[in-house]
Each structure stands twice: as structure tokens, then as C-alpha cells.
Amino acid sequence: MSLNDIRTMLEASGLPVTYRSWPIKEAPPLPFICYLVSYSSNFMADGQVYYPIDHIQVELYTRHKDLDAEAAVEAALALPWQKTEEYIDTEECYQILYEIEV
């Protein structure tokens, strides 16, 4: 699955989506989604990468706890995911982090 496929999947949530971050002063109002490849965990065989595996972070940002936005992201993700949540004091928003591997 390519990064374009991930983007298309996330756009099905109906929320604004970008890779890594929005340009300065161009972020849409919350909620929105950022996604990025945080690292790879490749399958190795015979001293080479036999099968590449990317670890993707899907970050949902919301002003308040937004169960509808979370449900939209979770419905759009067609892959197994793990979820964590954090409140970012300096930004006064929640970050819901979904981790997937492709």
C-alpha cells in the first residue's frame, strides 16, 4: 500500500488531511489529520530487505474530545491499528494517534 493509498483512505473520513504538517498559518480549523512514516521495520532475508514495512502514524487533532471525528478516522482505516491519546497543553488540543504498518 502506497502513501497515496493511505491519503485516499484517510480522505474518506471527510476531514482535512496532509502529510506530516500544514504549512505555517495554512492549517484548517480543527479537527484535521496529519500522517507520516515514522520508521520502517523491514523483513530481512539473505542480507537484504526482502519485504519493506513502513510504520505510519495517523494523527487526529481536535480541540475537544471528539468521538465523531475518531469514529470517522477509525471507519476510514482499512488496516489494523493501535490508538493512543494525548492532550497537548501548548496547542490546547488533543492528539489521537493511530499506528499502522504497511
Protein Blocks (a to p, Z undefined) as FASTA:
>chain_A
ZZklmmmmmmmnopacdehiacehiaccddddddddfbdcdddeehiafbdcdddddddd
dfbdcfklmmmmmmmpccdcdddddddfklopacddddddZZ
